[in-house]
């Protein structure tokens, strides 16, 4: 696996802050036995302020014997406990 990260802090982070990360898959680019997974990354503090934003790209190789994905998969999103 190889990756590229582009991240920028948008606000200060201090000792004692509680941080809530989120990573969202925004793109899948298959290419033979490999492919690129593109994600959006965010980090909010306990006040709901965005403190980091960016994206990641991961070059992944498909395992032998792995078939094509069957339908769209999803996961449950749990909102952070901060107040806006």
C-alpha positions in Angstrom: 0.0 0.0 0.0 1.3 3.4 -0.9 -0.4 6.7 0.1 -0.5 10.4 -0.4 -1.8 12.8 2.3 -2.7 16.5 1.8 -3.8 17.9 5.2 -4.2 21.5 6.6 -4.9 22.7 10.1 -7.7 25.2 10.0 -7.7 26.1 13.7 -5.5 25.7 16.8 -5.6 22.5 18.8 -4.7 22.7 22.5 -3.9 20.2 25.3 -7.1 19.0 26.8 -9.1 19.3 23.5 -11.2 16.3 22.5 -10.9 15.5 18.8 -13.4 13.7 16.5 -12.0 12.3 13.3 -14.0 11.4 10.2 -12.8 9.6 7.1 -15.2 9.4 4.1 -14.5 7.4 1.0 -15.0 9.8 -1.9 -13.7 7.8 -4.8 -12.7 4.4 -6.0 -10.5 4.1 -9.1 -10.0 0.4 -10.1 -7.1 -0.4 -12.4 -6.6 -4.1 -13.1 -5.2 -5.9 -10.0 -4.8 -2.6 -8.2 -6.7 0.6 -7.6 -6.8 4.0 -5.8 -9.1 4.7 -2.8 -9.7 8.5 -2.3 -10.9 9.7 1.1 -11.8 13.1 2.6 -10.5 13.6 6.1 -11.8 16.0 8.8 -11.1 16.6 12.4 -13.4 18.6 14.7 -12.9 19.6 18.3 -15.4 19.4 21.2 -17.0 22.7 20.1 -17.7 21.4 16.6 -15.0 23.6 15.0 -13.2 22.1 12.0 -9.5 22.0 13.0 -8.1 19.8 10.2 -9.2 19.1 6.7 -7.7 17.3 3.7 -7.7 14.1 1.6 -5.8 10.9 1.4 -5.1 8.7 -1.6 -4.2 5.0 -1.2 -2.9 2.8 -3.9 -4.0 -0.7 -3.1 -3.3 -4.1 -4.7 -6.2 -6.6 -4.9 -5.7 -9.9 -3.2 -5.6 -13.0 -5.4 -8.9 -14.7 -5.4 -10.8 -11.6 -4.4 -13.8 -11.2 -6.5 -15.6 -8.1 -7.6 -17.5 -6.2 -4.9 -21.1 -7.3 -4.6 -23.3 -4.2 -4.4 -22.7 -1.1 -2.4 -21.6 -1.5 1.1 -22.2 1.0 3.8 -21.6 1.6 7.4 -23.4 3.4 10.2 -22.3 7.0 10.8 -22.3 8.1 14.4 -22.3 11.8 14.9 -19.8 13.3 17.4 -21.2 14.3 20.7 -20.3 18.0 20.5 -22.9 20.7 20.2 -23.0 23.3 17.4 
